[in-house]
Each structure stands twice: as C-alpha cells, then as structure tokens.
C-alpha cells in the first residue's frame, strides 16, 4: 500500500537537517518525521541511505533524497508561499552559488574550528580565521539589503543561517565582538524567528515499528495510518 506521507529522517541539531525542516515548514509539505540519534542509526534509514547521514527524505513514490538542498528544492517546488525561490534581487542561480560556498570551504573550516580534536595537526583558530572571510562576504551583502538577496528572506538565508549559527556559537563572545553588525543582526533575526523555533522543537527518538510524528504539524499519526 502506498504511504500517505513521505518519510523524513532528521536529527534536531544537524544544520543540514535544520535547513530541510525549514523548507518543509514553510511549504507545509507534511511528512512522517523519524527523529534519529546519529550514534544509533536505525537500520531502516541505512537500508535506503547507506551513507548514514541526515537528512533523508523518501517521497510517497519511493524516491530517496539524501541531500538537504535537494529536499529544500523538492518542498519549495511544490509550494513556495513566501517566494524563497524568487528573490527580490539576484536569482536562484546566485543563491545556489552562495550556498555552494557555504557547503564547501566554509563548512570545511567550520568543522575544523568547532571540532579541532577530530583532526590531526589542526589549529582551530586558523580555520576560524579562514571561515571568517565568508562571514565578511555575507556581512557586505547584508549591508545592502536586510536579507541576502533582498528585503525578504529566501532560500539562501534559510540554507546558510544554520551554519552561521553553528559557527557563531562555537565561541559566541568572540563572534559578538567582531565588526559584523549586519550579519549579527541577520543571525539574531533568524534565531528569534517563529519558524526557527518551530523546527527546533524536540521530538522523541524514533524506534523501529513505532508510528512516526506528522511534521510540521507535530501530531501523532492516526492509528489507521497504513505505514509502509
């Protein structure tokens, strides 16, 4: 029997999963949320996505999406009420280019700044300073408009902000002392936004055989839900 809802494997603190949840909320693409703990990955997730990272979305036709940006675009292509894919200035290609930089060099430096002990011969401060160059670019762009591509938020803001938040919270006093006023105001807007607080709700760990949780409504799936 075909599923009623896509299945969505997520982990609350993962910035990739966070950006996917943001798009699911704004588009109201309801899924069966399966919250996982990365130290105890369910075999059902590994069976469809052996790489073992989140997010993973399986649509009702069985198509597997393993990349957060693909999930964002899938959701927003179905319903984009706040026009995240249609920025006031620039275009989708420009937003994707800025996101690619975030997911490339910036994420590389972020990981080594936040978790230097995971790598050999790593100086976290060197990678903090390298990542800072990307923050400066964002700050310059935000000096022109309130959001990255205009005066309302779009795909780039929501895809990048979870990673800037992670960078900032690695050493928040240091971050707050930097001459990045536009970026700091933008990040404050993000963490205070209603949508951010919705996607950061805590959910119980999903266990094999259990019914999932409807997300974004976050209500228990009805007992007659047919499952897989």
Backbone torsions as a table, in degrees:
resi	resn	phi	psi	omega
1	UNK	NA	136.5	-179.7
2	UNK	-68.1	140.8	177.9
3	UNK	-67.0	151.3	175.0
4	UNK	-79.1	-31.6	-174.1
5	UNK	-132.5	149.7	169.1
6	UNK	-61.5	153.3	175.0
7	UNK	-98.2	134.7	-175.7
8	UNK	-130.5	110.8	175.2
9	UNK	-89.2	129.4	-174.5
10	UNK	-144.5	162.5	172.0
11	UNK	-137.3	124.0	-167.0
12	UNK	-51.7	-44.6	-171.6
13	UNK	-87.9	-8.3	-179.1
14	UNK	-72.2	124.0	-178.4
15	UNK	-65.5	-28.8	175.7
16	UNK	-65.7	-45.9	177.8
17	UNK	-65.8	-34.4	179.4
18	UNK	-61.3	-45.7	-178.6
19	UNK	-65.9	-35.3	177.1
20	UNK	-65.7	-42.6	179.1
21	UNK	-62.5	-37.3	178.1
22	UNK	-58.4	-44.1	-179.6
23	UNK	-69.6	-37.7	178.1
24	UNK	-64.3	-37.8	179.6
25	UNK	-67.6	-50.8	-174.5
26	UNK	-66.8	-30.9	-179.7
27	UNK	-87.6	-10.4	-175.9
28	UNK	55.6	40.1	173.5
29	UNK	-86.2	100.7	-172.8
30	UNK	-77.4	132.3	-178.9
31	UNK	-130.7	165.8	168.1
32	UNK	-88.3	107.1	-179.6
33	UNK	-77.3	129.6	172.3
34	UNK	-121.4	97.9	-179.1
35	UNK	-76.1	125.7	-176.9
36	UNK	-117.2	158.0	169.9
37	UNK	-105.4	127.9	-171.5
38	UNK	-67.0	-21.0	177.3
39	UNK	-81.9	-5.7	-178.2
40	UNK	-145.5	69.2	-173.1
41	UNK	-75.1	133.4	-178.0
42	UNK	-69.7	143.2	-179.7
43	UNK	-61.2	-29.0	178.6
44	UNK	-62.5	-38.2	178.1
45	UNK	-70.0	-44.2	-178.5
46	UNK	-66.0	-27.3	179.5
47	UNK	-67.2	-33.9	-179.3
48	UNK	-96.6	-19.8	-177.8
49	UNK	-143.5	82.1	-174.3
50	UNK	-60.3	-19.9	-179.1
51	UNK	-67.5	-19.9	169.9
52	UNK	73.7	25.6	177.0
53	UNK	-114.4	158.6	175.9
54	UNK	-110.3	156.8	2.9
55	UNK	-84.5	161.0	171.0
56	UNK	-135.4	132.0	176.8
57	UNK	-125.5	132.9	175.8
58	UNK	-115.5	114.3	-176.7
59	UNK	-76.9	176.3	-172.7
60	UNK	-68.3	-15.2	176.1
61	UNK	-92.7	0.5	177.9
62	UNK	91.7	2.7	178.2
63	UNK	-73.2	134.5	-176.1
64	UNK	-102.3	127.6	174.5
65	UNK	-114.8	121.9	-174.9
66	UNK	-110.4	-3.6	-178.1
67	UNK	-112.3	134.6	-175.2
68	UNK	-60.7	-40.4	-178.8
69	UNK	-67.7	-35.6	176.2
70	UNK	-62.4	-39.3	178.5
71	UNK	-66.8	-41.4	177.1
72	UNK	-59.1	-48.3	-177.6
73	UNK	-66.9	-37.3	177.1
74	UNK	-59.7	-47.2	-178.1
75	UNK	-66.9	-45.7	-174.7
76	UNK	-72.9	-25.9	175.6
77	UNK	-67.5	-30.6	177.8
78	UNK	-76.8	-37.8	-177.2
79	UNK	-159.4	119.8	-176.5
80	UNK	-131.4	66.6	-172.0
81	UNK	-65.2	-26.2	-179.5
82	UNK	-102.0	10.9	173.2
83	UNK	59.5	44.8	177.1
84	UNK	-65.0	-27.2	-179.4
85	UNK	-90.2	-2.5	-177.3
86	UNK	-125.6	77.5	-174.9
87	UNK	-66.9	155.3	179.0
88	UNK	-66.8	-37.5	175.1
89	UNK	-128.1	151.6	-176.0
90	UNK	75.5	-161.6	-177.7
91	UNK	-150.0	180.0	-178.3
92	UNK	-61.6	-38.7	179.7
93	UNK	-61.8	-40.8	178.4
94	UNK	-65.8	-39.4	177.5
95	UNK	-64.3	-42.4	-178.9
96	UNK	-66.2	-33.6	177.3
97	UNK	-63.9	-43.5	179.6
98	UNK	-67.0	-36.2	176.9
99	UNK	-66.9	-39.6	178.5
100	UNK	-60.3	-39.8	176.6
101	UNK	-63.9	-38.9	176.9
102	UNK	-61.8	-46.5	-175.2
103	UNK	-76.0	-13.7	-179.5
104	UNK	-98.4	-101.3	-175.0
105	UNK	-60.9	-40.3	-177.0
106	UNK	-65.7	-45.0	179.5
107	UNK	-65.2	-36.4	176.7
108	UNK	-58.7	-47.0	-180.0
109	UNK	-72.9	-35.9	177.6
110	UNK	-58.9	-46.7	-179.0
111	UNK	-60.0	-40.3	-176.7
112	UNK	-80.1	-23.2	172.5
113	UNK	-75.6	-45.6	-175.3
114	UNK	-77.3	-35.6	-174.9
115	UNK	-127.3	59.4	-175.7
116	UNK	-62.3	-27.1	-177.7
117	UNK	-71.9	-11.9	178.5
118	UNK	-81.0	-9.1	-174.0
119	UNK	-125.3	153.7	179.1
120	UNK	-86.2	138.8	173.7
121	UNK	54.1	46.7	-178.8
122	UNK	-111.5	132.7	171.8
123	UNK	-104.9	108.3	-176.7
124	UNK	-58.9	-33.2	-179.0
125	UNK	-67.4	-35.6	175.8
126	UNK	-59.4	-42.4	-179.1
127	UNK	-77.1	-28.4	172.1
128	UNK	-60.8	-45.1	-178.0
129	UNK	-68.0	-34.6	177.9
130	UNK	-69.0	-42.2	177.5
131	UNK	-65.9	-28.3	-179.5
132	UNK	-61.0	-29.2	179.6
133	UNK	-61.0	-38.0	176.9
134	UNK	-68.5	-39.2	177.5
135	UNK	-61.5	-38.9	177.4
136	UNK	-62.3	-39.4	178.5
137	UNK	-63.7	-44.5	178.1
138	UNK	-61.6	-41.3	-179.7
139	UNK	-62.0	-41.2	177.3
140	UNK	-62.3	-42.3	-179.1
141	UNK	-66.7	-37.3	-179.9
142	UNK	-76.4	-12.3	175.2
143	UNK	-72.2	-16.0	-177.5
144	UNK	-95.8	-36.4	-179.9
145	UNK	-139.1	161.2	-176.0
146	UNK	-64.6	-36.1	178.7
147	UNK	-118.3	176.7	-168.8
148	UNK	-65.5	-30.5	-178.0
149	UNK	-131.6	40.1	177.0
150	UNK	139.4	-161.6	-175.0
151	UNK	-102.4	15.0	166.5
152	UNK	-140.5	151.1	-175.0
153	UNK	-69.2	152.5	-179.6
154	UNK	-140.1	-167.7	-177.4
155	UNK	-54.3	-44.0	-176.6
156	UNK	-62.9	-44.0	179.5
157	UNK	-58.0	-47.2	-173.6
158	UNK	-76.7	-25.9	177.8
159	UNK	-81.0	-29.3	-174.5
160	UNK	-94.1	-36.4	-173.4
161	UNK	-55.5	-39.4	179.4
162	UNK	-59.8	-30.2	-179.5
163	UNK	-81.0	-36.5	174.5
164	UNK	-64.4	-39.9	176.8
165	UNK	-59.0	-45.1	-179.5
166	UNK	-63.5	-41.7	177.5
167	UNK	-61.6	-48.2	-176.9
168	UNK	-61.2	-41.4	-174.6
169	UNK	-79.6	-4.5	172.6
170	UNK	-64.2	-37.1	174.5
171	UNK	-151.9	81.2	-172.4
172	UNK	-63.2	-41.2	176.8
173	UNK	-58.5	-41.7	178.0
174	UNK	-62.8	-46.6	-178.4
175	UNK	-59.8	-42.2	-177.1
176	UNK	-68.7	-18.7	179.3
177	UNK	-88.4	-6.2	-176.3
178	UNK	-80.1	151.3	179.4
179	UNK	-78.6	67.0	-178.6
180	UNK	-129.6	57.8	-170.4
181	UNK	-62.6	-37.9	-177.3
182	UNK	-71.8	-41.0	177.6
183	UNK	-65.9	-41.6	179.8
184	UNK	-64.0	-40.2	177.5
185	UNK	-66.1	-40.2	178.7
186	UNK	-63.3	-43.2	179.4
187	UNK	-66.7	-38.8	176.8
188	UNK	-62.1	-41.3	175.6
189	UNK	-58.4	-44.4	-175.6
190	UNK	-62.6	-50.2	-174.6
191	UNK	-73.0	-16.8	176.8
192	UNK	-93.4	-8.7	-174.7
193	UNK	-69.9	145.6	179.3
194	UNK	-59.2	-40.1	-176.7
195	UNK	-65.5	-36.1	177.6
196	UNK	-63.6	-44.9	-179.4
197	UNK	-66.3	-31.1	175.9
198	UNK	-66.0	-44.7	-175.5
199	UNK	-76.0	-13.9	179.6
200	UNK	-96.7	10.0	172.5
201	UNK	-57.3	147.0	178.3
202	UNK	-89.4	138.9	179.0
203	UNK	-127.7	149.8	177.7
204	UNK	-67.9	153.5	176.2
205	UNK	-61.6	133.1	177.1
206	UNK	-77.0	139.0	177.8
207	UNK	-120.8	143.7	-179.7
208	UNK	-52.1	133.5	178.8
209	UNK	91.3	-15.5	179.3
210	UNK	-82.1	154.1	170.2
211	UNK	-70.5	148.9	178.7
212	UNK	-85.8	-166.0	179.2
213	UNK	-119.7	133.1	175.3
214	UNK	-71.0	126.4	178.1
215	UNK	-127.5	131.5	17.1
216	UNK	-88.1	-5.4	-177.7
217	UNK	-65.6	-27.0	178.1
218	UNK	58.5	41.4	173.7
219	UNK	-113.2	150.9	179.3
220	UNK	-61.9	138.3	177.0
221	UNK	-66.6	140.9	-175.9
222	UNK	-61.2	152.8	-175.1
223	UNK	-63.8	-22.2	-179.6
224	UNK	-91.0	8.1	176.6
225	UNK	-62.1	124.7	-171.0
226	UNK	-71.8	-14.8	-178.7
227	UNK	69.1	-150.6	-174.7
228	UNK	-87.8	NA	NA
